Amino acid sequence: MEDAHVGWIAAIIIGGLAGWFAEMIMKSNTGIVMNIILGIVGALVASWLFGVLGIALPFHVWLNYLITGFIGACILIFIGRLIRR
């Protein structure tokens, strides 16, 4: 995904959606700002992880960011729960 670029407004929207989806699946109670942060940082984390594992998503740029943001946000929520224990 190094050659794919999304503007900052699109990154906020996609990150918010990814964080919201992760919030619904992981049943965490976060707000809209935290959803956006989780989605954007989650996309960075998952993109790095996918790069290390050699995984490339074959979808459109926006869908790739949504999927990686969702997976990364779920990972971050999981790690946050482990730390809070």
GIQUI-V132219 format. One record per residue. RES is the residue in one letter. PHI is phi in degrees with one decimal (NA if undefined). PSI is psi in whole degrees, -180 to 180 (none if undefined). Layout:
# GIQUI-V132219
RES_PHI_PSI / RES_PHI_PSI
This chain:
# GIQUI-V132219
M_NA_14 / E_-66.2_-32 / D_-88.0_-5 / A_-93.3_132 / H_-128.2_139 / V_-128.3_139 / G_-66.0_166 / W_-68.3_-33 / I_-67.7_-43 / A_-64.8_-37 / A_-63.2_-38 / I_-66.7_-44 / I_-65.8_-49 / I_-65.1_-41 / G_-62.2_-40 / G_-63.2_-43 / L_-65.0_-45 / A_-62.1_-44 / G_-64.6_-38 / W_-66.6_-44 / F_-60.2_-43 / A_-64.5_-40 / E_-60.8_-42 / M_-67.3_-44 / I_-70.8_-44 / M_-84.7_-5 / K_53.5_48 / S_-100.0_156 / N_-112.0_82 / T_-114.9_163 / G_-92.7_-178 / I_-64.4_-40 / V_-65.6_-44 / M_-66.7_-35 / N_-61.3_-44 / I_-63.1_-46 / I_-62.4_-46 / L_-59.9_-42 / G_-66.2_-44 / I_-71.4_-50 / V_-66.6_-37 / G_-61.9_-38 / A_-63.5_-39 / L_-64.5_-46 / V_-63.3_-48 / A_-68.5_-36 / S_-62.5_-43 / W_-63.4_-46 / L_-63.0_-43 / F_-62.7_-39 / G_-63.4_-42 / V_-64.5_-40 / L_-83.8_-8 / G_76.8_27 / I_-96.1_131 / A_-126.5_129 / L_-86.1_135 / P_-91.6_15 / F_-93.0_-179 / H_-63.1_154 / V_-51.5_-49 / W_-64.6_-41 / L_-67.2_-38 / N_-59.1_-47 / Y_-64.5_-38 / L_-64.3_-45 / I_-66.3_-47 / T_-66.4_-37 / G_-63.5_-42 / F_-63.3_-50 / I_-62.9_-45 / G_-64.5_-40 / A_-64.5_-40 / C_-62.0_-41 / I_-62.4_-45 / L_-64.9_-40 / I_-63.1_-43 / F_-60.8_-47 / I_-64.2_-40 / G_-60.8_-39 / R_-67.7_-38 / L_-64.4_-40 / I_-69.4_-38 / R_-70.5_-16 / R_-70.9_none
